[in-house]
Amino acid sequence: MSRTSRATHAPTSRTVLEIEDGSVAIGGRPILRHINLHIERGEFVALMGANGSGKSTLIRAMTGLRKVSGGEVRLFDKDLHHFGDWQRIGFVPQRSTAGGGVPVSVWEMVASGRLTRRRWLRPLFPADRKAINDALEVVGLADRAKDGITTLSGGQQQRVLIARALAGDPELFFLDEPTAGVDLPNQQALAEALQVLKDRGSTVVLVAHELGPMAKLVDRAIVMRDGRIAYDGAPLADHEVHGPLFGTGHDHHHHHATEPRDHVPHVVSPLDHDRSEGTH
Ligand SMILES: Nc1ncnc2c1ncn2[C@@H]1O[C@H](COP(=O)(O)OP(=O)(O)OP(=O)(O)O)[C@@H](O)[C@H]1O
């Protein structure tokens, strides 16, 4: 894949994403609170946590899809309000939005990933075609290019979405639950595609309930709990994230605003985690 597009972005800093005391309220209800996050170029970050803990809202805040009600978000050292370099960002939404019943071919779907790199309605250049074909190779779907997206299995559709983002050659790549409901062979194919991105030096922020075959790629785990970052550190095994420390064993809807939370530190270091495991 062409990397020439990167040459125009002479890196001035290693920081790709920063959130300072970020908060999000929806309909007056606080959803995210006191989020402090610093992500550097090349990191592969898994964003984990129970249903409703705020993972999707955090991804949305990072990409400007959801406004923060307090604090600051910066992408590549630019305040989100002034950031316009969207071709540097790739985003794979949850699978339910793929295809959507529209009879679009696999190739077209992947080609749409080049849109942000194209000038207003200019035709596809050979470099675009190469990037699209390369991306299909990476996810192992080159032979399905002409097929309608709806003829593919859910896991294959997810790989098409990854290919679409790959085709845009993003520096910072967000994926929301890419393996939800995906069978193991497809999870493995996804992990291989993400390995290619990682080897290229892209930064990846991945929302996942379970890491499965992607676990070996992860450099850093962030675990959300009740709208806060409860852990930020070395990768954790899936069973640790879903253990009692992060409160993922019970339904968050049963929490009450008055429930004392001070027995759980806001940020748990890996050491704290080791010490406190099994005490809650
Ligand atoms: N548009 C919205 N309107 C109202 N409440 C919302 C909205 N989006 C999210 N919430 C609430 O914010 C909280 C966090 O939701 P969010 O989707 O960010 O969590 P999540 O960790 O991604 O969960 P899941 O794993 O189920 O996707 C939940 O209590 C949810 O009900």
The ligand as a Gaussian input file, in Angstrom:
#p B3LYP/6-31G(d) Opt

LIG

0 1
 N      -27.642000       8.295000      23.149000
 C      -27.774000       7.981000      24.428000
 N      -28.833000       8.409000      25.148000
 C      -28.966000       8.115000      26.442000
 N      -28.105000       7.363000      27.138000
 C      -27.039000       6.896000      26.486000
 C      -26.809000       7.172000      25.107000
 N      -25.654000       6.583000      24.733000
 C      -25.209000       5.943000      25.823000
 N      -26.032000       6.137000      26.889000
 C      -25.839000       5.598000      28.229000
 O      -24.491000       5.827000      28.593000
 C      -23.959000       4.717000      29.301000
 C      -22.717000       4.228000      28.580000
 O      -23.086000       3.681000      27.325000
 P      -22.025000       3.167000      26.265000
 O      -22.784000       2.692000      25.075000
 O      -20.973000       4.177000      26.086000
 O      -21.421000       1.930000      27.035000
 P      -20.602000       0.713000      26.470000
 O      -19.573000       0.429000      27.489000
 O      -20.150000       0.995000      25.097000
 O      -21.688000      -0.443000      26.459000
 P      -21.885000      -1.681000      25.451000
 O      -20.799000      -2.639000      25.774000
 O      -23.232000      -2.185000      25.828000
 O      -21.821000      -1.135000      24.056000
 C      -25.080000       3.687000      29.373000
 O      -25.695000       3.811000      30.626000
 C      -26.028000       4.115000      28.277000
 O      -27.350000       3.764000      28.621000

